Amino acid sequence: MQRGMWGVGLARRRLSTSLSALPAAARDFVEEAVRLCRPREVLLCDGSEEEGKELLRGLQDDGVLHPLPKYDNCWLARTDPRDVARVESKTVLVTPEQSDAVPPPPPSGGPPQLGNWMSPNAFQAAVQERFPGCMAGRPLYVIPFSMGPPTSPLAKLGVQVTDSPYVVLSMRIMTRVGPAVLQRLDDDFVRCLHSVGRPLPLTEPLVSSWPCDPSRVLVAHIPSERRIVSFGSGYGGNSLLGKKCFALRIASRMAQQQGWLAEHMLILGVTSPSGEKRYMAAAFPSACGKTNLAMMTPSLPGWRIHCVGDDIAWMKFDDEGRLRAINPERGFFGVAPGTSSRTNPNAMATIARNTIFTNVGLRSDGGVYWDGLDEPTEPGVTYTSWLGKPWKHGDPEPCAHPNSRFCAPADQCPIMDPRWDDPEGVPIDAIIFGGRRPRGVPLVVEAFGWRHGVFMGSAMRSEATAAAEHKGGRLMHDPFAMRPFFGYNAGRYLEHWLSTGLRSNARLPRLFHVNWFLRDNEGRFVWPGFGHNARVLAWIFGRIQGRDTARPTPIGWVPKEGDLDLGGLPGVDYSQLFPMEKGFWEEECRQLREYYGENFGADLPRDVMAELEGLEERVRKM
């Protein structure tokens, strides 16, 4: 068998019989893809256990997946080193008018930061240059899937076609695939076309048995048609099209049109020692501790955390004015480095079975390894890096890629909330923004009101991480943690959030900003983080209840000294947690004004600029 054939053993279910279960619109979409991509055969995925086993066998035979005998049904994949992260520079929105997709181009002539636009004509030319015959020699897999519980009024359906069985396995974990989806599938679904772009026979050998075409990657979204087209990458959100492409870019546009919110947010339930429970959502840029917060083990006695979701929230007001949220995903696609029994024991328990690891290190005892794992190994255990090369502690390059991932079913998490897949969703009482800010930004700030909170979300900045092609450590603006994920003009996105606060019967959540990453002059973290972040959630919980535990500052409400529980934290200094330096905020305002002008221009809502002007005035009076 030629390596890289990707699951040839599945060639049993043919187009003439397998697609009869699809409604006419879905069949038309698949047949259109067949005519364009010219696959060897068409296989309709049913989500069954048998199908999963066949996919695993085929990928193991092809050298794409390697079993991890230390765990139960866990597997390791290594990608081509050129296919390791989101490709924001090659991710586009296709609209007739550029202004529908992105704000005006920066006056400086620099690259846009709030999305990339492609004209319909350019998009059609790009498709014709890439897709004809791109699946030759490979099966085309048809994946009908649901984002959210299929019976939920907030759920949305999609059909992805792909030539990657790795993607099929991952989509089976990350979305709902099975008979319940087929029963509800009609003409209203998101169309997702994906190809790795390496037809057979191969003209050059694969790297790590991983087909991709990095030089021609394109991830395109056509919001008016609710269509996604992805080519050349087999990894992450570039290829699992239910994730960022559907759940954020396409869904955020749908949400604007239909009056709801599709957000890059975790959802968690917080239960106090008295048994009262509140639900919160939180928006952090990728790799800034979202999964750790969503799965936190509180260090504050009596408090409990339950996870509803770690990455995406779809939220809509119910008839009583409560903002209700669902997690549209079914699994976790988490960053591995930094995850350990110390930082996130619930994640470690979750990924001990039925998990696909990608680009992590391999131990000779059949386990995995990455930076920060903190697990002892037996003497004599050796390591293989994500590049397939021998590795040892002290080597200059990490054993696992910084954006290596685990893909695991959500229901394996020990603290999944009992209502995590409730079709009606959970009521949201607080929304938290955050990012990596090493200096100047306090541990927690509450917005003065909804409009001020929208301003806070728009002003988010964070050190860049390895999740995208940016170099880590550079401070980047990331409004609402949505900078790579806006499905339409970011200025109109802010308008949509502002208008949400004007609903006549809305019981609006309180809005906050947190920063776990403050450092002192020696570069040491001043806040212990992880389970101690429950102390901040407990203060937020009290504010939801109406407790008078905050004092006003020029940037918002912060905890009164003594009202944030710091008991048992020797060396943690309240004044270091809540810096308020005039010079820092003067510079922050200057940079923010420059950023708004450069990247939003005339599309920045007037109310957001008014909030910046208010902050500038309050800072002048410090």
N, C-alpha and C positions, 0 to 999 in steps of 0.2 A: 504493500500500500504506500502511495506517495504521501509523505508527511505533509501536513497542512491541508488535508482534504476536508477536515472539519465535519466529522460525524457521518461518513458515508453509509454507515450501517442503518441509518434511519430512512433509507429510500424505499418506503413501503406504501405510504398513503399518497395517492395521486390526485391531481387537480380535478379529474372528472367526478370523483366521489367525495373527496375530503371537503370541498368548498360548498357542498350542498347545504350545510348547516348555517351558512352565512346569509344574511339578508342581501338583497340585490345590490344595494349601494356598496357594501363591503366586498362583494364578489367583483363588482366593477373596479374597485380600487386595486384589488389584488391582480386582476387580469391586466390592468393598465401597467402595473409594476412588472408583470411577467413579460409583456411585450417589449418593455424598455430594457430590462436587465437580462433577459434570456437565461434564466436559471436552468439547471438540469432537471429539476422537479419541484413540486410545491408540496409542503407539508403543513397541515393545519395543527397547531398546538392545542392540546386539550387540558393541560395542567395536571395530568394524571401522574401517579407515582411511577408507573411503568415507563412513561415518556421521559421522566427525569432520569431514571436509571440508564435508559438507552443513550441519552445525551451525554451523561457522564462517561459511559463506556467508550463512546466514539471520540470524545475529547481526550480521554486517557490514551487511546490507541494512537491518536494523532500527535501526542507529545505536548498538548496544550495544557492539560491539567495533570497534576502529580498528586497522588494520595498522601495524606498526612496521618500515618497510623497511630500517632500519639492521641488523636482525637476521634470522635465519632462522625464519620461521613464528612470530613473536611478535606479541602482541596487547595492546591497552590497553582496559580497561573503567573507566568512571567511574560510581560509584554515586550515588544520591540522598544528599545530605549528611546525611540523618537515618539512614542505614543504613551505618555505617562500623565497627562494633565488636561484640564479644560483648555480649549484653544479659542480664547476670547477674540483674538485678532481675526479669526476666520469664522466667527459666529455672526450672522447677519439677520436683520429683519427686512423682509421684502414687502414694500408698499408702493403704490403709485407715486405718492408724494413723500419726499424725505422727511418733512416736518411731522408726518404721522408716526414715524419711527423714532426719530432722535431730535433733540434740540438743534439749533443752528450750529454749523461747524465752528470750532474755536476761532476767535479773531486772530490769534497768534499763528494760525496755520498748523498747529500741532495736532496729534492724533486725538480723535474724540474719546472721551472717557465714559460716556453714558450710552454706548451701543454703537453698532455699525449698520449702515443702511446699504441695501442693494436694490437697484431698479428691477422691475419685472423683466425687462429685456435682457439685462445682464445676467439675471438669475436663469432665465431659460437657456442662454448661451452656456452658462456654467454647467447646467444639468446635461446638456447635449455633449459637452466636452468630457463628462465623467461617466455618466450612467449607462449609455448603450452597451449592452453585452457585459456589464461589470460583474454579473453573477454566473457567467458561463462556467459550467463544470461543477457548480455548487448547488445545494438545495436552497430554495427560498422558503423560509419559515414564516408562517402567518400566526401572529400572537394577538388574539382579541383580549383586551385587558380593561380592568376598571381601576380608576384612581379613586379610592375611598370605598367603603362598603357598598356593594352594588345597589342595595335598597335605600341608600341615603339620598335625601333630596339634594345634597351637595355633591354627590358623586358624579364623575364624568367618565365616559367610555372612550377607548381608543383602539385602533388596530395598527400594530407595527408589523411591517414586513422587513426581514433581515436575512443576510446570508451567514450570520454568525451564531453558532449554537452556544457559545459563551454568553452572548447577549440573551438568548432564550433562557438559559439557566438563571441568569441574573434577574431578568424580568419576572420570572416565576417567583423569585424571592421578593422583589421590590414592589410588585403589583399583584392584583388579584386576577388570576387566569384560571378559567374553568367553565363548567356548564352554566353556572349562575350568570356569567357575563354574556354568554351566547344567547341566553334566554331574553336578555334585556337589550341586546344590540339592535339598533334600528339605523335610520339614516343619519342620526345626529351623533357623530363620533369624530375624534381627531385622527387624521390620516398621517401615519409615520412611516417614512421610507428610509431604510438604512442599508448601506453596503460598506464592507471593509475595503472594497475597491481592488481586489486581487483575483481576477478570474483565473480559471485553470485551462490549460496547463500553465504553470508558473514560468515566467520569463527570467526570473532571478530568484535565488533561494530566500526563504523567510529567515528572519532573526527571531530566535526563541520560539520557532513554530508559530509565530504570531503574524497573521496577515494584516497589513495596513498599507496606506499610501500617503505618508505624511506630507509630501510636497503638494498634494492636491486636496487636502482636507477642506471640507465646507460643511457648516452646520447652519442651515437656513430655515427660517420660520416665515410662513405666509399667513398672518393672522386672519385676513379676510376669508381665507379658505379653510382655516383651522388645519393647517397642513405643516408637517415638519419633514425636511429632507436633509439627510446626513450622509456624508461620504468620506471615506479614507481613514477614519479612526474607529478602533474597536473598544475603546476604553471609557468607562465612567459615563458622565453626563453627555459626552459626545455621541454615545451609542445606545445608552439606556434611555430612550427618548421619552419615557413616562416621567423622568425625573425633572431636571431643570428646564428642559425644552418645553414639555407639556405642562408640568405642574406649576411652573412660574411664568415662562415667557408667553406661551399661548393662553394659559389660564388667567394671567393678570389682565390681559386684554379682554377676555370674556368677562372677568369680574368687573372691569370698568363699565362695560356695556350693560351688565345685568345687575349692578348694584351690590356687589360683595367684594371680598378681598382675598387675593391669592398671594401668600407671603413666604419669604425665606425665614421661617420661624419655627423653633421648637415649641412644644406644648407640654406643660407638666401640671400635675395636681399637687398642692401643698396642703398638708393636714396638720393643724396645730395640736398641742398636747391635750386640748379640751375636746378634740374630735371634729372641729369645724374644718371644712375643706373649701379651698378656693383654687381656681385654675388660672394659670398665667401663660402667656406666650412671650417668646423672646427672640429677637433678631440679632444674630452675630454673624460676621463674615465667616467663611469656611475656615476650619482649623483653628478657631478661637475659643474652643471649649464648649461648643453647643451640646455635643453628645455627653460630655462629662456633666454638664448641668442637668440635662434631661434625665440622666440616670444616677443622679447624686445619691450618695449615702450620707445623710446629714450628720454633722458632728455636734449638733445642738440637741441635747436630750429632749425626748418627747415629740420631736418633729419628724414627720414622714414625707417622703417624696414618692410620687408615682409618675411614670412616663406615659404620655400619650403619643408623642412623636419627637424626633430629634432634629428635623430639618425643614419641614414644610407644613404650613397651616393654611387651610381654606376656611374663611370666616364669613358668616352672614348673620344679619340680625333676624331674630325670630319675631313672631307676632306680638310678643310682649316687650320688644325692644332690647332683649339680651343678645349680645354678640356671641354666637355659638361657633365652635371650631371643630373641624375634623382633621386628622392626619390622613392625607390622601394616599400615603405609601403603606406598604405592608411589611417592609423590612428596613434594616439599617445599612447604609453604605458609608461606613465611618472611616476616618483617618486612623491608621494603626499606630504610627510612632507617637509615643507619649502615653498610650493607653496601657494601664497596668493594674495589678491588684491594689496598689496604693491609690492611684488616681481615679480609677473607675472599676471597682470590683464587679459591678453589675454588668458592665460591658464584657468583662472577661468571662463571666458565667454564660453570657449570651452567645459568645462566639466559640464555645467549646464543642459545638456540634453543628452539623448541617450548614457549614459556612464555606464560602469561597474567599480565599485570601489572594490578593493580587500584588505582586512586586514587594512582598516581604522577604526576609531572610529565611533560610531553611536550616534546621538543626539535624544532625545525623541521627538523633533519636526519634525523628519523625515529627518534631514540633516546629513551631515558627519562632522567628526572632525579629525584633526591631529595637530601635533606640528608645530607651526608657521602659522596656518591658519589665525589668527588675525581677526576673524569675531565676532562681538558682538552677544550674544545670549540673548533671552528673560529670565527674571527671572523665576525660576522654571524648566528650562530645565536641564535634567539630561543626563549622558553620559554612554555609554557601550563601553568597550574597544574592540579591535580586537579579544581578547580571549573570548568575550561574557560575561564579568564580569562587574559589576558596577565600574565606574571610576570617580574620581573627580580631579580637579586641585590641584597640590601639591603631588599627588601620585608618588612614586618612579619610577614606570614603565610607559612608554609612552602609550597614549590612542591608537595610531596607530602604527603598526610595522614600524621600520625605512625604510624598503623596501616596504611599502604599495604602491599601484599603482592605477592609473586611466587609463582606456582604452576607448578612445573616437575617433570618426571619424575626420579626418584631415580637411574636408571641413567645419566643424563648427567653426574653428578658425577665428576670425574676421580679421586677417591680413595674411591669406593665399595668397601667391603670385598668380597673374593671370595666371602665367605659371607653377604653381606647378605640374600639371599633363600633361604638354606639352610632347608629345611623343619624341620630339627631344632633350629634356633636356635644361638646362640653361648653359651659358658659365661661367666658373669659372676663376676669375682673381686673387684670393688669397686663400691660404690654411693656416689655423691657427691651431697650436697645443697648448695645455694647460693642466693645472692640478692644484691641491691644493698644493702650496708650501708656508709654513708660513714665510720663511725667505730666503734671498739671491738671489732669482730669480726675475729679474725686471718685471715691469708691462707689457711691450711689447718689443720684440726684433725681428728684421728682419734678416733673414739669409743672409750671404754674397753671396749665390748662391744656385743652386739646390742641389748640393752635400752636402753643408753645411746644407741645410734645411733637407735633409734626415737624416743626423747625428743628428740634433736637434730632429726630430721625434723619432729616435731610442733611444735617451737619456731621453725621458720623464719620470718623476717621479711624483707621486701624493700620497697624503694620501688616504689610503684605505677607502671604503665606505661600506654601508650595502647591496649593490646590490648583492654581493657574500657572501660566507661563511666566508670571512676574517673579523677580528675585525677592526672596524673603527679606523682611526687615525694613523695607521702604515704606514710609507712612503714606497711605493712600486714602483719598476720600471714597466712602462707600455708603451712599445714602440708603437707609433702611436695609443695609446689607444686600441690596438689590442691584448694585452697579452692573454686574455681569448679566442680570436676569430680567431687566425691564422688557416687557413685551410691546411697549409703545413709548411715545415721547415722555421722558422722565418728568418734564415740567407738568404735563397733564396727569401723570401719576400722582404728584404732590397735590394737584387740584382735587383729585379723586379722594385722597385722604382728608383733605380739608373739608370737602363737602360731606364726607361721612360723619363728621362731628356736628353737622347742622341738621341731622335727622330729628324730626319733631319728637318722636317717642323713644329715642335712643338712650339706653343706660350705658353711657360710655365708660370703658375701662380707664383706669388711671395709667399715665405713661411715665416711664422711668428710663434712666441711663445708668449703666454700671460699668466699672472698669476694674477687673481683677488684677491688672498687670502693672500697677504703679511700682516704680523702683526708687530706691534712695540714691544718694550721690555716689555710692560704691557699686551701684548696679544690682543691688539685692532687692527682691520683691518685698514690699512692706505689708502685704496681705497674704495670709497662708493659702487662701483659695480652696478649691476642691470642696470637701464636705463642709468647710467653714463658710462657704457661700450661702449656706442655709441661714446664717445670721442675718444676711442682707434680705433674703426672702422673708424672714420673720418680721423684719422692720416694714417691708413692703406690705405684708399681710396686715399688720397693724394699721397702716395708712389706709388700706382698703376698708377696714372696719371703722375708720374715722378717728383714730387716735391722734392726739395732739403731741406728736413726737418729732416734729420737724421745725427747723428755723429757716427763714428766707435768706438767700444769698443772691448776688447778681445773676447767677446762672440757673437758679431754681431752688427747690427745697432740699435741704440735707438733714440728716438726723441730728437732733440736739445731742450735745455731749452727754453720755450716760444713757441715752435711749437706744443705742445700738449695742447689743450684748457682745462685749469683748471679754467676758469672764473666761479665765483659763487660757488666755493668750498673752503670755508674758512677752514684753518687748514690742507689742503692737501698739502704736501711738496714734491716738485719735487725730492729732494735728497733721500727721503724715498722710493719713487716709483721706483727709479733706483739705487739700491745699487750695488756697485762694489767692494766687499771685496776680497782681494787676498787670505786670508786664507780660506774663504768659497769655492772659486773656485778651490783651490788646493785640498781640501778634496773632492769636487764634482768630479774632474778628477780622483782622486785615487779610489773612490768608483765606478765610471763608468768603469774604466779599469778592476777592479776586477769583476764587473758584466758581462762585455763582455766575459772575460776569463772563468768565471764560467758557463755562460748560453749559449753562442754562440760557444765558442771554435774556432776550425778551420773553422766553417761555417760563421763566421763574415766576411763580405766583406772587402777586403783590403782598399777600399776607405773610409769606415767608420772609420777604425782604423787610417787612415791617417788624417782624420778630428780631431780625438781625440788628436793625436800627435800635430797637429797644435794648438789646443786650449791649450794644456799643455805648449807649447812654448810661446804663447802669455801671458798666465797667469804668467809664470816665469818672464816676462819682466814688469809686472804691477808695 
